[in-house]
Amino acid sequence: MGMYRTSFQGLSQQSLRYLGRNSQTVQMLQKQLASGKTVSDMSDSPLEGMKILDLKTILTMDNQYKSNISTALSEVQVTDSAMTSAADLIQRAKELATQGASFGNDQNNLNAIATEIRQITTQLVQLGNTTVGGRYIFGGKQTQTAPFSAVGNNVTYAGNAPAVAWQRQIEVAENTTLTYNLNGESVFGRVTTTAVGPPPVFAAGSTGLFQTLTNLALNLEAGNQTSVRARLDELDTDLRTVLTQQTSLGSIRNRLENTQQLIDQRELTFSEQLNDMESINLPEVLTQLSTADNAFQMSLASTAKAIQPSLMQYLN
């Protein structure tokens, strides 16, 4: 009888193990069917779960990079438009300077030209104070304060100077950043007039387009056509500066767009991989569930027979 008890106990334990195993398989497949995913919890499959988590982390980071790039591209596009407008205004200033340098103009004509030059200066100050999403784009890191202000014969710059850290950067990939703004003073310059002259006198640090235009207006108002002709070469230099800065902006735009395309391609590849790893094959899971359920029912029946022997079997 002792031997029968031992055999009966072993058979019962084995039947229960099979039953438990088949029950777990059925539960796992039912869970997959309900969620539509092969892995709902890390405990389902730690290895596959880690792979899925890694892919999701990459895709989340890529979404952030794409958002950064989109923000930067919006600003770059507006900056490029402002630079084109600035170049057009410089061309108009050159036309006016050429007219002003021509002999035969009386002072009234020269004053009228000077007035339009000052209007161009005002328009350039407005361009220098362009905003995107409430941020001033030409002030470097000083995005909440208008970088340029004009009073009389002075145009001041309140943004970050070219000699300091003015670059605003975005992260476009892991440990990879990109500068996407231009320095306003490098593009437009600044001017502080200490004496209107003639000849005008400018404080140290006065430079660039705003100094040229202010000097031109004062030369015209003083009737100094020889000095007006000298401003033409300076306007050519200022125009080259703007166009060079715009070219560098084009390089930034190309890099942003290329990076965005790479991220889009990677997102498509990784999304497909994630879908393949995470999503169930419905016909396959249904077949497996049917097979597992049949096995479970058979185990259940076998276990019931194994653990309910008759009294006579037990006594024998």
Secondary structure as UniProt FT lines:
FT   HELIX           2..35
FT   TURN            42..44
FT   HELIX           46..101
FT   TURN            103..104
FT   HELIX           107..128
FT   STRAND          131..132
FT   TURN            133..134
FT   STRAND          135..136
FT   TURN            140..141
FT   STRAND          148..151
FT   TURN            152..153
FT   STRAND          154..157
FT   TURN            162..163
FT   STRAND          169..173
FT   TURN            174..175
FT   STRAND          176..179
FT   HELIX           184..188
FT   STRAND          190..191
FT   STRAND          193..195
FT   STRAND          201..202
FT   TURN            204..205
FT   HELIX           208..221
FT   TURN            222..223
FT   HELIX           225..278
FT   HELIX           282..306
FT   HELIX           311..315
//
